[in-house]
Amino acid sequence: MTLIDTHCHLDAAEFDVDRDEIATMSAAQGVSAIVIPAVAVGNFDAVIKLSQKYAHCTYALGIHPMYVDQANVNDITILSAYLEANTPVAVGEIGLDYFMTTPKLHPENTARQIYFFTEQLKLAQQYHLPVLLHVRNAIDDVLKHLRRHHVHGGIAHAFNGSFQQAQQFIDLGFKLGFGGAMTYSRARHIHELALKLPLASIVLETDAPDIPPQWIGNGGRNSPLELLKIAQFFADLRQLRLAEVLDITGLNAIKTIPKLADLCTSVNVLH
């Protein structure tokens, strides 16, 4: 069984009271790997330390689009130095977010987002790393910049775009992340995507503590402990055996983030 949470903010303050318990229990449930993406220079050290503390955790380094107003140009230099000195599995979480700040209403913020996104794509190229993408309300612009800056694939996290956009990501070597949003009865479009997209293009995630599944409800805290139930929901949706879903989505994650292979092997040996 290869159950991989490709996107989990285990460093978030919401886990301060029980982080050790969550990490231990997730491993006991069979979670082979948890990828913890950074969101700003200020939490680079935190995600690295968590990956050192918990055997089934690893990390990505990047500057999230919602944090660019707190960043400065020198943060790109700092990120480059961290990528040089450490062994992240990806550059992330990076991308664009037009949900709160649309380009027409907030051109200065949009310009900052695009600057940090494209500079981080260049670093991903330089260090031969995949990227973990944040694409909320900005999929077409994200795709445009990916065509200009060819990277080593990655994951379009929390994907809810069109089938045409999904195929464009797939054509560029990306996988598509599905998690708690898929479990809501009203999420019919995401159901259609999860049901009809090629299974080889899909990976699982929680985005914990965010995007809790329906059985927790909006406002509740998501965690890696929900990943197995999310996987079961996906298996039921596609009328597949759970073991098949875990094997295929796990392999998909390892194909797009190759450094996960060694982590999953070592964790399985420990178990």
C-alpha positions, -999 to +999 in steps of 0.1 A: +000+000+000+014+034-010-008+061+005+008+095-001-004+129+011+011+151-016+002+184+001-001+189+039+008+220+060+018+200+091+038+230+103+006+251+106-003+265+141-035+244+141-013+213+148+007+228+176-014+210+203-012+175+188+013+174+159+033+144+173+001+124+178-011+133+142+022+123+127+024+090+147-012+080+140-010+088+102+020+065+100+001+038+118-027+042+094-003+034+065+005+069+052+038+062+035+047+099+029+036+134+037+049+163+017+050+195+037+052+226+015+066+259+028+047+291+021+073+317+030+110+321+038+101+323+075+089+287+077+116+270+056+134+259+087+102+246+103+092+223+074+128+210+072+128+202+110+095+183+107+109+162+079+139+154+101+116+146+131+091+123+114+104+095+092+075+096+067+075+133+062+094+153+036+092+189+024+091+214-004+104+250-003+087+279-019+069+312-016+031+310-017+013+336-039-007+348-009+025+356+009+042+377-018+032+410-002+053+400+029+082+389+007+110+409-008+133+403-038+161+390-016+138+361-007+144+345-041+182+345-033+174+330+001+153+303-016+181+295-040+206+291-012+182+268+007+177+247-025+214+245-029+221+235+007+192+211+014+173+183-003+136+193-008+115+171-030+100+200-049+097+238-052+064+248-036+040+259-027+041+284-056+017+297-082-009+324-086-041+332-067-067+355-082-095+346-058-091+376-035-070+399-057-081+399-093-056+413-119-080+442-129-086+453-093-051+447-079-025+450-107+004+456-083-003+424-064-007+405-096+026+417-108+043+407-076+027+372-078+038+368-113+074+379-105+078+355-076+061+327-095+083+330-126+115+334-106+107+303-086+100+284-119+135+294-130+149+280-097+130+247-103+145+245-137+180+252-123+177+226-095+158+200-116+129+199-092+092+195-098+068+222-085+037+222-063+013+246-078-014+268-062-037+277-091-069+292-075-089+312-101-057+316-121-053+284-141-049+299-176-022+323-164-004+295-145-004+274-177+009+304-197+039+308-175+045+270-174+048+270-212+074+298-210+094+282-182+096+245-187+100+227-154+103+190-144+065+185-140+048+187-106+013+188-092-016+212-098-028+212-062-066+213-054-075+211-090-110+222-100-105+236-135-120+224-168-113+191-186-094+211-212-072+228-186-066+194-170-054+180-203-030+210-207-015+202-173-012+166-182+004+174-215+030+194-196+038+165-174+018+174-143-005+154-120-037+168-105-043+169-068-077+158-053-087+159-017-114+169+007-133+192-017-141+161-038-161+146-009-189+172-008-222+162-024-225+197-040-191+194-057-205+179-088-178+193-112-150+180-090-168+146-090-169+146-127-132+154-129-122+128-104-144+102-122-134+109-158-098+121-158-072+094-165-063+076-133-027+080-142-030+118-138-044+119-103-027+121-069-043+124-034-038+152-009-054+167+022-041+204+022-045+200+059-054+219+080-075+234+052-102+219+028-117+195+054-138+167+039-176+167+042-176+144+073-157+171+092-174+201+076-164+236+067-146+252+097-132+220+110-096+210+110-084+187+083-054+163+089-035+135+073-057+111+093-084+118+068-064+107+038-074+071+039-111+080+040-105+104+011-089+076-008-118+053-001-143+080-013-123+083-045-122+045-049-160+042-044-166+071-069-147+052-096-159+018-085-123+006-079-107-014-051-091+007-025-058-012-029-058-004-066-064+033-060-036+035-034-011+017-056-018+038-087-021+072-070+010+064-050+029+055-081+017+087-098+030+107-069+064+090-070+066+095-108+061+132-105+081+137-073+109+111-078+126+117-044+095+102-027+106+068-039+134+066-013+112+079+015+084+054+008+110+025+006+126+034+039+092+038+056+079+005+043+111-012+055+106+003+090+070-010+090 
